[in-house]
Each structure stands twice: as C-alpha cells, then as structure tokens.
Amino acid sequence: MIKKEEFSRQAFLSMAEAFGLDTKDPHMEELYAYVQKILPALKRVEELNLNGLEPTTPITSSAQLKPGRSRLPGEKRKRVRIERAPDRTEDLCYLSAAQLGRLIKKREISPVEVTEAHLSRIKALEPKLNSFITLLPDQAMAAARKAEKEILRGRCLGPLHGIPFGLKDLFYVKGVRNTSGSKIFDHFVPDFDSTIALRLKEAGAILLGKLNLHPLAYGVTGENEEYGHMHNPWNPDLITGGSSGGSGSAVASGECTFAMGTDTGGSIRIPGALCGLVGLKPTYGRLSRYGITVLAWSQDHPGPMARTVEDCALILNAVAGYDPNDPVSVKLPVPDYTKALRSDARGLRVGVVKEYFELPIEPQVKECSWRAMEKLKELGATISEVSLPIYPYATSIASVIQMVEATAYHARLIRENGPRIYSPVRLRLEAGIFISGTDYVQAERARTLFYARSHDLFKGVDLLAGPTLPVPAFPIGTSEVKIAERTVNIISLMTQYTRPFNLNGFPAITVPCGFSAENLPIGLQLVGRPFEEETVVRAAYAYEQAAKWYSRRPPI
C-alpha cells in the first residue's frame, strides 16, 4: 500500500517488477514521477469519514427502483411530431435527424441523396478535421439504397431510418475493424455487433464509419499521435475535447447527423461543449455497454451526440433499454423521450451548486452560465443555490476508481505492448498498478457516501445546473491552462464539472449556452435524478428553443 506522503523508489521498483514491467526501461523515471502525482488523490479519499459504509456502484441504489417492462431491439416507438418540414434547398448536412426523418418519410428526399451529401462533405473536410479512423462509403451507400427501397414500399422503420451517423471507434461492428484509437488494435475485427450498433441498425440508421478518439478513450483533449489529432471545426488549431473528439468534430461540421460516444469522466460532454453540440450521458445502466471497449467498468456510459436536444431524445428512444448481455443493464420501463419535449420549464426546481464556482473558471464561461440560468428562470424554473460539501472530493474518488479499473482491464496490454501505447495514456495506465486494493475499496466506500449525499441534494431540486467546462477550447498540445493567475493541469480542469456524475451515474446533458469572445462554444450542463432523463431533456429543450444557439454553424 502506498504511503500517502511519498512513495519510495525501492517500493516502486518492487511493485513494478512484480507486475511485469521492465524496471530497466528509462520510462520508469517518468512513471515514478507520475505516480507521486496520484498520492494527493489517495490522501484526499482518506480524509472522509467512511465508518459504516460499504463499497457500491451506481447501479446498487438504482436497483431499488421498481422493475418494469423493458424495450427489446426492434420494438417501435412513436415518431416525434415536427411542426414544419425544412425547405428542400437547405444544406442536407446541417438538417437535424428529426428534420431529415420527416422529409425521408414524406419521400421529399431519399436516404441515397442524404448519404451521398454526407460522404461528399466528409471527403471535403477530413483533411482538416481528421474525425474518422475508418470510413465505410460502400457499405453506407448499400444501406442507403436498401433504406430507399424499404421506404418506397411503405416500410419506414421510424425517424432514424435513412439517417447517417458515426460510431466512436470503441463500439463493435461485425466485420469492421475496431481500433479503440490505438494502432495496436489496427487489425482487430470483431465478429459481433455491440448492442447499440445493432439497435441503430434495426432502426434503419446508416453507419458512415468509425470515429477517431483519444487512444483507448483515456484522455480529455482528443489528441492522437497514431491516427492524427482531431481538430475543432470552430478553429482547427484547437482541441475538440475527448475522448470522443472525432464524434464531436464530425457532428459539429455536418459530416454526420449524429454520433454515439462514451463518457467515463466527461468524454461525451467535454467534446459536446467544446464543439457546440448537445451531448447526453444517460443514467448508468440505461444504455447497454455490451460490445464496447472498456475503460473503467463502473463509470463507462455510452450516449448520443447531436446538434439538437430533439435528436438526442430520438436516438435515446432507439438505443435505451434492458440488455441481458450487460450485467449492469437495468430492467426498467423506457419512456418515449420525445414526449418530454412537449413540456416547458415551468415549475422545475433548479439548483446551482455553490462549490462549482469555488473551482477555477474563466469569467466569460461563468457569465454565460449565469445568463443561461437566468433564461431558465424566465422560462418559469425556480433557481436556487445549493451546497454539496463532498463535491470537491468527487474527482479524487472517481480518479482512483478509474485508474484501478483501467489498469485491470488493460493489464495484458500493458505487459505485452507497454512501449507501443501513446505515452500520456501509458503513464496513466501504469500508474494504476501502484494503487492498492485497500485504496480502491476505500474509494468505492467513498463513492457510497457521494451517492447518498447526491440523492439527498435532489430532495429539494429537480435538476442541477452549471457550466459543463470552465474554459472554451484551447490549442492542441496544451498541457496547462492559466486562469486568474493560477496554472491548472488540463485533466483535472476539464473534468471538474463532469467527472462527479460518472461517479454517481446520474444523467447529465450539455447544451450550448453561448460563445466566447473568440467565437468558441460554451456549454451548460444539466443533471437529473437517476433514470429521469425525461426531466433533463425537458429542461434542455426548453432552454435550447429559447436561446437558439443551435442555429450557429462553425466557419469551416
């Protein structure tokens, strides 16, 4: 077990050798220095009074909810109502999934036309953005022609039939390579579909390709030296955010209508906010993780990324529901999330966690966040300040758990291919070796406390609101950011508002709430109770429709 003040070199080398690392590798010096940096997180967890608490995961408390009918693949949902179909001359690549679905069903445009338009845009933009790792143009066009024939025969499968999308390159698709963002897996081809890929296929959506990501999904910037860095459509010199960076750039630029990402510490919401998108992390257990490369079992959340809240609701309708292949999938009724769009924000009680603004944050981000909350107030919500004293501990608790689980999952990879792993990711993976089983269990006990305190907070509010990120996008290659004379490491900075809700598994969404002086998107995060995505979607949609930031496009 690591002493929390300093970890001796002798103990470090002994544990490294026991794991199977080459202790003569010059890389050991860098790793030893990195391991010292995780000691404060371990010490932080020790500060909490955990008497009487047992380890838990978010699903434990969620199981208290009464089970109900689950939705199986292929079960139909009611199509969302759209008031007015867009004009045919509008750019097909910037129409929402809801708009495209309406036009396709009315046979005013065809899936073939839509798919061709997106493939053409990908060809034009990929040299600048690098959103994709694997493109599937032939497969996509074959699927588009099939969809066209089905729709002409009156067999429309629903609002996503014929809609082009992308999958973060962690989601298994039978017969398509799955790299997880590392060339170590460049030739790995799964022989089955992930549950989410299968459900989208059954909904008639058209897969354009597999999207770029931070290697092994272990990073917040969207940098990848092997397949190339991802570039933000609002300014290609800046990061997209990660780890779902390719998903963010592809949807924001019109290369895809929507994408599926994963979120372990903010990896849907971070690129969502930096690229001006809506990114939804549903409750832990609401969407199946089956067939998705693991980062940290107990914090991994798949979810949709789109340009509108309505699209996220439509996608959730298609992919949510119990899956017996996922041991933490929850057997609960799945509502029609688009029905939540018919309500407004009146009567919602929105809490603003005061601890949010005790953390480093750029003034323009803080200003945009408060303006957004004022808008919610104008829409009929009640805004009040709330306190969650354990909040500052959440990142340390979640980081300890994530590091141990990521190291456990990738143990063989570390031993056999350590030098081939992207260096910053390798450091984080190997650092998990030096966290003891006792420290991991203590962090899980601390999670129990955080979960309970989070539930208590929601006794007085329906939602929490605040900034998604404390800063807009910054240049690729940046390792530290200066805020108010304080220099902050980007990993802790970029996850300070997102990671806590991976720890407790509560649903969270980011929605654009303004732009910086440099014309860069800023996001508002809304968080709800477990399995109350309807409330989250309802508030996000009400705000989105009033603020109309979704109408702005990146200058690319």
Solvent accessible surface area in square Angstrom, and as a share of the most:
residue,aa,sasa,rsa
1,M,127,0.57
2,I,3,0.02
3,K,158,0.67
4,K,23,0.10
5,E,134,0.60
6,E,117,0.53
7,F,7,0.03
8,S,60,0.39
9,R,108,0.39
10,Q,153,0.68
11,A,38,0.29
12,F,1,0.01
13,L,62,0.31
14,S,67,0.43
15,M,56,0.25
16,A,0,0.00
17,E,119,0.54
18,A,92,0.71
19,F,33,0.14
20,G,45,0.43
21,L,17,0.08
22,D,90,0.47
23,T,43,0.25
24,K,185,0.78
25,D,31,0.16
26,P,117,0.74
27,H,23,0.10
28,M,9,0.04
29,E,105,0.47
30,E,87,0.39
31,L,0,0.00
32,Y,26,0.10
33,A,53,0.41
34,Y,43,0.16
35,V,0,0.00
36,Q,46,0.21
37,K,147,0.62
38,I,14,0.07
39,L,6,0.03
40,P,86,0.54
41,A,21,0.17
42,L,4,0.02
43,K,86,0.36
44,R,76,0.28
45,V,5,0.03
46,E,89,0.40
47,E,98,0.44
48,L,28,0.14
49,N,111,0.57
50,L,10,0.05
51,N,128,0.65
52,G,81,0.77
53,L,44,0.22
54,E,131,0.59
55,P,71,0.45
56,T,18,0.10
57,T,42,0.24
58,P,3,0.02
59,I,33,0.17
60,T,78,0.45
61,S,29,0.19
62,S,5,0.03
63,A,71,0.55
64,Q,153,0.68
65,L,79,0.40
66,K,174,0.74
67,P,94,0.59
68,G,29,0.28
69,R,155,0.57
70,S,18,0.12
71,R,8,0.03
72,L,106,0.53
73,P,57,0.36
74,G,54,0.52
75,E,63,0.28
76,K,156,0.66
77,R,57,0.21
78,K,121,0.51
79,R,77,0.28
80,V,10,0.05
81,R,155,0.57
82,I,24,0.12
83,E,154,0.69
84,R,178,0.65
85,A,26,0.20
86,P,5,0.03
87,D,78,0.41
88,R,133,0.48
89,T,123,0.72
90,E,65,0.29
91,D,59,0.31
92,L,19,0.10
93,C,6,0.03
94,Y,30,0.11
95,L,2,0.01
96,S,11,0.07
97,A,0,0.00
98,A,2,0.01
99,Q,54,0.24
100,L,0,0.00
101,G,6,0.06
102,R,67,0.24
103,L,1,0.00
104,I,2,0.01
105,K,95,0.40
106,K,95,0.40
107,R,132,0.48
108,E,69,0.31
109,I,8,0.04
110,S,26,0.17
111,P,3,0.02
112,V,27,0.16
113,E,58,0.26
114,V,0,0.00
115,T,0,0.00
116,E,91,0.41
117,A,28,0.22
118,H,0,0.00
119,L,30,0.15
120,S,70,0.45
121,R,51,0.19
122,I,2,0.01
123,K,169,0.72
124,A,70,0.55
125,L,12,0.06
126,E,30,0.14
127,P,115,0.72
128,K,114,0.48
129,L,0,0.00
130,N,36,0.18
131,S,0,0.00
132,F,14,0.06
133,I,21,0.10
134,T,19,0.11
135,L,73,0.37
136,L,24,0.12
137,P,61,0.39
138,D,119,0.61
139,Q,83,0.37
140,A,0,0.00
141,M,27,0.12
142,A,52,0.40
143,A,36,0.28
144,A,0,0.00
145,R,118,0.43
146,K,129,0.55
147,A,4,0.03
148,E,48,0.21
149,K,117,0.49
150,E,22,0.10
151,I,8,0.04
152,L,101,0.50
153,R,168,0.61
154,G,56,0.54
155,R,139,0.51
156,C,34,0.20
157,L,72,0.36
158,G,20,0.19
159,P,22,0.14
160,L,3,0.02
161,H,3,0.02
162,G,0,0.00
163,I,0,0.00
164,P,0,0.00
165,F,5,0.02
166,G,0,0.00
167,L,1,0.00
168,K,0,0.00
169,D,0,0.00
170,L,5,0.02
171,F,0,0.00
172,Y,37,0.14
173,V,8,0.05
174,K,128,0.54
175,G,57,0.55
176,V,10,0.05
177,R,67,0.24
178,N,1,0.01
179,T,0,0.00
180,S,4,0.03
181,G,0,0.00
182,S,3,0.02
183,K,93,0.39
184,I,32,0.16
185,F,61,0.25
186,D,28,0.15
187,H,166,0.74
188,F,78,0.33
189,V,75,0.43
190,P,4,0.03
191,D,111,0.57
192,F,71,0.29
193,D,24,0.12
194,S,0,0.00
195,T,10,0.06
196,I,0,0.00
197,A,7,0.05
198,L,67,0.33
199,R,6,0.02
200,L,0,0.00
201,K,113,0.48
202,E,68,0.30
203,A,19,0.15
204,G,11,0.10
205,A,10,0.08
206,I,2,0.01
207,L,19,0.09
208,L,0,0.00
209,G,0,0.00
210,K,0,0.00
211,L,0,0.00
212,N,0,0.00
213,L,0,0.00
214,H,10,0.05
215,P,1,0.01
216,L,3,0.02
217,A,7,0.05
218,Y,3,0.01
219,G,9,0.09
220,V,10,0.06
221,T,5,0.03
222,G,1,0.01
223,E,20,0.09
224,N,0,0.00
225,E,123,0.55
226,E,52,0.23
227,Y,33,0.13
228,G,25,0.24
229,H,54,0.24
230,M,1,0.00
231,H,49,0.22
232,N,0,0.00
233,P,1,0.01
234,W,19,0.07
235,N,55,0.28
236,P,51,0.32
237,D,105,0.54
238,L,16,0.08
239,I,1,0.01
240,T,0,0.00
241,G,0,0.00
242,G,0,0.00
243,S,1,0.00
244,S,0,0.00
245,G,0,0.00
246,G,0,0.00
247,S,0,0.00
248,G,0,0.00
249,S,0,0.00
250,A,0,0.00
251,V,0,0.00
252,A,3,0.03
253,S,0,0.00
254,G,0,0.00
255,E,0,0.00
256,C,0,0.00
257,T,0,0.00
258,F,0,0.00
259,A,0,0.00
260,M,0,0.00
261,G,0,0.00
262,T,9,0.05
263,D,0,0.00
264,T,6,0.04
265,G,9,0.09
266,G,0,0.00
267,S,9,0.06
268,I,0,0.00
269,R,0,0.00
270,I,1,0.00
271,P,0,0.00
272,G,0,0.00
273,A,4,0.03
274,L,2,0.01
275,C,1,0.01
276,G,17,0.17
277,L,3,0.01
278,V,0,0.00
279,G,0,0.00
280,L,0,0.00
281,K,0,0.00
282,P,2,0.01
283,T,4,0.03
284,Y,7,0.03
285,G,5,0.05
286,R,11,0.04
287,L,5,0.03
288,S,1,0.00
289,R,36,0.13
290,Y,76,0.29
291,G,11,0.11
292,I,19,0.09
293,T,17,0.10
294,V,27,0.16
295,L,8,0.04
296,A,0,0.00
297,W,104,0.36
298,S,7,0.04
299,Q,0,0.00
300,D,16,0.08
301,H,4,0.02
302,P,6,0.04
303,G,0,0.00
304,P,0,0.00
305,M,0,0.00
306,A,0,0.00
307,R,27,0.10
308,T,21,0.12
309,V,0,0.00
310,E,30,0.13
311,D,1,0.00
312,C,0,0.00
313,A,0,0.00
314,L,2,0.01
315,I,0,0.00
316,L,0,0.00
317,N,6,0.03
318,A,17,0.13
319,V,0,0.00
320,A,0,0.00
321,G,2,0.02
322,Y,50,0.19
323,D,5,0.03
324,P,98,0.62
325,N,83,0.42
326,D,5,0.03
327,P,123,0.78
328,V,28,0.16
329,S,12,0.08
330,V,21,0.12
331,K,101,0.43
332,L,11,0.05
333,P,71,0.45
334,V,8,0.05
335,P,37,0.23
336,D,15,0.08
337,Y,1,0.00
338,T,4,0.03
339,K,100,0.42
340,A,11,0.09
341,L,18,0.09
342,R,133,0.49
343,S,53,0.34
344,D,52,0.27
345,A,0,0.00
346,R,166,0.60
347,G,60,0.58
348,L,8,0.04
349,R,95,0.35
350,V,1,0.01
351,G,0,0.00
352,V,3,0.02
353,V,1,0.00
354,K,78,0.33
355,E,10,0.04
356,Y,2,0.01
357,F,38,0.16
358,E,109,0.49
359,L,46,0.23
360,P,16,0.10
361,I,21,0.11
362,E,41,0.18
363,P,106,0.67
364,Q,50,0.22
365,V,1,0.00
366,K,80,0.34
367,E,96,0.43
368,C,4,0.02
369,S,0,0.00
370,W,94,0.33
371,R,125,0.46
372,A,2,0.01
373,M,2,0.01
374,E,89,0.40
375,K,62,0.26
376,L,0,0.00
377,K,114,0.48
378,E,126,0.56
379,L,52,0.26
380,G,31,0.29
381,A,6,0.05
382,T,79,0.46
383,I,42,0.21
384,S,50,0.32
385,E,125,0.56
386,V,26,0.15
387,S,47,0.30
388,L,6,0.03
389,P,95,0.60
390,I,4,0.02
391,Y,5,0.02
392,P,50,0.32
393,Y,45,0.17
394,A,0,0.00
395,T,37,0.21
396,S,16,0.10
397,I,0,0.00
398,A,0,0.00
399,S,25,0.16
400,V,2,0.01
401,I,0,0.00
402,Q,6,0.03
403,M,16,0.07
404,V,29,0.17
405,E,8,0.04
406,A,0,0.00
407,T,8,0.05
408,A,58,0.45
409,Y,83,0.31
410,H,7,0.03
411,A,20,0.15
412,R,177,0.65
413,L,15,0.08
414,I,3,0.02
415,R,121,0.44
416,E,109,0.49
417,N,34,0.17
418,G,1,0.01
419,P,104,0.65
420,R,135,0.49
421,I,8,0.04
422,Y,27,0.10
423,S,55,0.35
424,P,63,0.40
425,V,1,0.00
426,R,26,0.10
427,L,16,0.08
428,R,22,0.08
429,L,0,0.00
430,E,1,0.00
431,A,0,0.00
432,G,5,0.05
433,I,22,0.11
434,F,0,0.00
435,I,12,0.06
436,S,19,0.12
437,G,53,0.51
438,T,74,0.43
439,D,8,0.04
440,Y,53,0.20
441,V,66,0.38
442,Q,51,0.23
443,A,0,0.00
444,E,10,0.04
445,R,52,0.19
446,A,0,0.00
447,R,1,0.00
448,T,28,0.16
449,L,18,0.09
450,F,0,0.00
451,Y,10,0.04
452,A,47,0.36
453,R,107,0.39
454,S,3,0.02
455,H,67,0.30
456,D,71,0.37
457,L,24,0.12
458,F,5,0.02
459,K,154,0.65
460,G,46,0.44
461,V,4,0.03
462,D,21,0.11
463,L,0,0.00
464,L,2,0.01
465,A,0,0.00
466,G,0,0.00
467,P,0,0.00
468,T,0,0.00
469,L,5,0.03
470,P,0,0.00
471,V,5,0.03
472,P,10,0.06
473,A,10,0.08
474,F,17,0.07
475,P,76,0.48
476,I,43,0.22
477,G,60,0.57
478,T,34,0.20
479,S,76,0.49
480,E,101,0.45
481,V,20,0.11
482,K,131,0.55
483,I,9,0.05
484,A,95,0.74
485,E,148,0.67
486,R,139,0.51
487,T,81,0.47
488,V,16,0.09
489,N,78,0.40
490,I,13,0.07
491,I,52,0.26
492,S,53,0.34
493,L,0,0.00
494,M,0,0.00
495,T,1,0.01
496,Q,14,0.06
497,Y,0,0.00
498,T,0,0.00
499,R,8,0.03
500,P,1,0.00
501,F,3,0.01
502,N,0,0.00
503,L,0,0.00
504,N,1,0.01
505,G,1,0.01
506,F,1,0.00
507,P,0,0.00
508,A,0,0.00
509,I,0,0.00
510,T,0,0.00
511,V,1,0.00
512,P,9,0.06
513,C,4,0.02
514,G,0,0.00
515,F,28,0.12
516,S,10,0.06
517,A,97,0.75
518,E,115,0.52
519,N,56,0.29
520,L,11,0.06
521,P,2,0.01
522,I,6,0.03
523,G,2,0.02
524,L,0,0.00
525,Q,2,0.01
526,L,0,0.00
527,V,1,0.00
528,G,0,0.00
529,R,57,0.21
530,P,13,0.08
531,F,21,0.09
532,E,60,0.27
533,E,0,0.00
534,E,69,0.31
535,T,26,0.15
536,V,0,0.00
537,V,0,0.00
538,R,57,0.21
539,A,0,0.00
540,A,0,0.00
541,Y,48,0.18
542,A,13,0.10
543,Y,4,0.02
544,E,5,0.02
545,Q,62,0.28
546,A,40,0.31
547,A,26,0.20
548,K,110,0.46
549,W,70,0.24
550,Y,79,0.30
551,S,76,0.49
552,R,103,0.38
553,R,117,0.43
554,P,12,0.08
555,P,98,0.62
556,I,50,0.25
